[in-house]
Amino acid sequence: MKVVAYTRVSTERQVREGFGLEAQRSQIKRWAKEHGYKIVHWCADEGVSGANGIDTRVGLYDALAVLKARGAEALVITSLDRLARQMTQQEGVLAQVWKSGGRVFSLDDGGEVLEDDPDDPMRTAVRQMRGVFAQLERGLIRQRMAKGKRAKESKGGYTGGAPPFGFASDGKGNLRPDPRSQAVVDRMRHLREGGASLREIIRTLEEEGVKPPRGGEWHPATVARIIARL
């Protein structure tokens, strides 16, 4: 069976915690090999929130277009929240796939997500209830984070999330330039002004032994965001 694979990551934090595009690709490759399926297209959205509509996610739109054109028989994802974080949006995407005659496989959700069957209403109900509870869990997490942010803010702490690369919090609610990372920013600026592409900048940083602030690997989207702030 021919399948189109879709991966998505919304934040650098997800990359650090092992949910990056490469981690998803590896999981999907293993699954396809185990089942004898052929991945004919890879589609991805990097740095795009799952709360965004389909019209803002080029990768997902491309994956759906492949299915509609009968270029593949199924869509594979690591989990349903890669399609969308809101249950209603997930349902909308699933409906589009099934309308195109395609199948859906979600690796973290037990395999194939079966199409709605009027003779089996529990199938739809169980899937939607799982989506509702997953959405509730994310809402509770955001609530706890908001409370923590307000508590930190009341004590004068920096509450703008992770400080942008090149800066650090002074512990009093303010940001200050970080000399070490600012040197890396200056290096990126110099390379970019010299006409280097994002991947050429990454290759140079790796050759010079410059690591990202939290380890791992540099990603083009990360470098692009840093350069955009220059």
C-alpha positions in Angstrom: 0.0 0.0 0.0 1.2 3.5 -0.9 1.0 6.0 2.0 1.7 9.7 2.4 3.4 10.6 5.7 2.6 13.9 7.6 4.7 15.3 10.4 4.4 18.5 12.4 6.2 20.2 15.2 5.0 23.5 16.6 7.8 24.6 19.0 11.5 24.1 19.6 10.6 22.6 22.9 8.9 19.7 21.2 12.1 19.1 19.3 14.1 19.0 22.5 11.7 16.6 24.1 12.0 14.1 21.3 8.9 15.0 19.3 10.8 16.7 16.4 10.3 16.0 12.7 13.2 13.5 12.6 11.8 11.6 15.6 8.4 11.4 13.9 10.0 10.4 10.6 11.9 7.5 12.2 8.8 6.2 13.9 6.8 6.3 10.6 9.7 4.6 8.7 9.8 1.7 11.2 6.0 1.3 11.0 6.0 1.3 7.2 8.9 -1.2 7.0 7.2 -3.6 9.5 3.9 -3.6 7.5 5.4 -3.6 4.0 4.0 -0.2 3.1 5.6 2.3 0.7 5.9 5.9 1.7 5.5 7.8 -1.6 5.4 11.4 -0.2 6.7 13.2 2.9 4.8 16.3 4.0 5.7 18.4 7.0 4.9 21.6 8.9 7.7 22.9 11.1 7.1 25.6 13.7 3.3 25.6 13.0 0.8 25.4 15.8 -1.8 22.6 15.6 -4.4 25.3 16.5 -3.9 26.9 13.1 -6.3 26.2 10.3 -5.5 23.9 7.4 -5.1 26.9 5.1 -2.0 28.0 7.1 -0.4 24.6 7.0 1.2 23.9 3.7 2.4 20.4 4.6 -1.0 19.2 5.7 -2.7 20.8 2.7 -0.2 19.0 0.4 -0.8 15.6 2.1 -4.5 16.0 1.6 -4.0 17.0 -2.0 -1.9 13.8 -2.6 -4.8 11.7 -1.3 -7.4 13.6 -3.3 -5.3 13.0 -6.5 -5.1 9.3 -5.6 -1.3 9.5 -5.3 -1.5 7.5 -2.1 -4.0 5.2 -0.5 -3.6 6.3 3.1 -2.3 9.1 5.4 0.0 8.1 8.3 0.8 10.3 11.3 2.4 9.5 14.7 -0.7 10.8 16.6 -4.0 12.5 15.9 -2.8 15.8 17.5 -0.4 16.1 14.6 -3.4 16.8 12.5 -4.8 19.4 14.8 -5.0 20.1 18.5 -8.7 20.9 18.5 -11.0 17.9 18.3 -13.4 19.6 15.9 -10.4 20.3 13.5 -9.2 16.8 13.8 -12.6 15.5 12.8 -12.7 17.9 9.8 -9.3 16.6 8.5 -10.4 13.0 9.0 -13.6 13.6 7.1 -11.6 15.1 4.2 -9.3 12.0 4.0 -12.2 9.6 4.1 -14.1 11.6 1.5 -11.1 11.2 -0.8 -11.3 7.5 -0.3 -8.2 7.3 1.8 -7.4 5.6 5.1 -5.8 7.1 8.2 -3.2 5.4 10.4 -2.2 7.0 13.8 0.7 5.1 15.3 0.2 6.3 18.9 -3.5 5.6 18.7 -3.5 1.9 18.0 -3.1 1.8 14.2 -5.9 2.6 11.7 -8.4 5.2 12.6 -11.5 3.6 11.2 -14.0 5.6 9.1 -17.4 6.4 10.7 -20.0 3.6 10.4 -23.7 4.4 10.8 -24.1 0.9 12.1 -21.5 1.4 14.8 -22.1 4.8 16.5 -19.8 3.8 19.4 -16.8 4.0 17.0 -17.3 7.7 16.4 -18.3 8.4 20.0 -15.2 6.8 21.5 -12.8 8.6 19.0 -14.4 11.9 19.7 -14.4 11.4 23.5 -10.7 10.7 23.4 -10.3 13.9 21.4 -12.3 15.9 23.9 -10.3 14.5 26.9 -7.0 15.2 25.1 -8.2 18.7 24.4 -9.2 19.1 28.1 -5.8 17.9 29.3 -4.1 20.5 27.1 -6.4 23.2 28.4 -5.6 22.3 32.0 -1.9 22.4 31.3 -2.3 25.9 29.8 -4.2 26.9 32.9 -1.5 25.8 35.2 1.2 27.5 33.1 -0.8 30.8 33.2 -1.1 30.6 36.9 2.6 30.0 37.3 3.3 32.8 34.9 1.2 35.2 37.0 2.8 34.1 40.2 6.3 34.6 38.7 5.3 38.0 37.3 4.1 39.2 40.7 7.6 38.5 42.1 9.2 40.5 39.3 10.4 37.5 37.2 10.7 37.3 33.5 7.5 35.9 32.1 8.0 36.1 28.3 8.8 32.4 28.0 12.2 31.2 27.0 14.4 34.2 26.4 15.2 34.7 22.7 18.6 33.4 21.6 21.2 36.0 22.4 19.6 37.1 25.6 19.2 36.0 29.2 16.9 36.9 32.1 18.4 39.0 34.9 16.0 37.5 37.4 14.2 40.8 37.8 11.8 40.6 34.9 14.3 42.1 32.4 16.4 40.7 29.5 20.1 41.4 29.0 22.4 40.5 26.1 24.3 37.2 26.7 27.9 37.7 25.4 28.5 34.1 24.4 25.3 33.6 22.4 25.5 37.2 21.0 28.8 36.1 19.4 26.9 33.3 17.7 24.3 35.7 16.5 27.0 38.0 15.1 28.5 35.0 13.3 25.1 34.2 11.8 24.7 37.8 10.7 28.1 37.9 9.1 27.5 34.6 7.2 24.1 35.7 6.0 25.4 39.1 4.8 28.0 37.2 2.9 25.3 35.3 1.0 25.3 32.0 2.9 22.1 30.0 2.9 20.5 28.7 6.1 22.0 25.2 5.6 25.4 26.7 4.8 25.2 28.7 8.0 24.3 25.5 10.0 27.2 23.6 8.3 29.6 26.4 9.3 28.4 26.5 12.9 28.7 22.7 13.1 32.3 22.8 11.7 33.2 25.5 14.2 31.8 23.4 17.1 29.0 25.8 17.9 26.1 24.0 19.5 22.4 25.2 20.0 21.7 26.6 23.4 20.1 23.3 24.7 22.1 20.8 22.7 20.8 18.7 19.8 21.1 20.0 16.3 20.6 23.3 14.6 17.4 23.5 12.4 16.9 25.8 9.4 13.7 27.2 11.0 15.6 28.0 14.2 18.3 29.8 12.4 15.7 31.7 10.2 13.9 32.9 13.3 17.2 34.2 14.9 18.2 36.0 11.7 14.7 37.5 11.3 15.2 39.3 14.7 18.5 40.9 13.5 
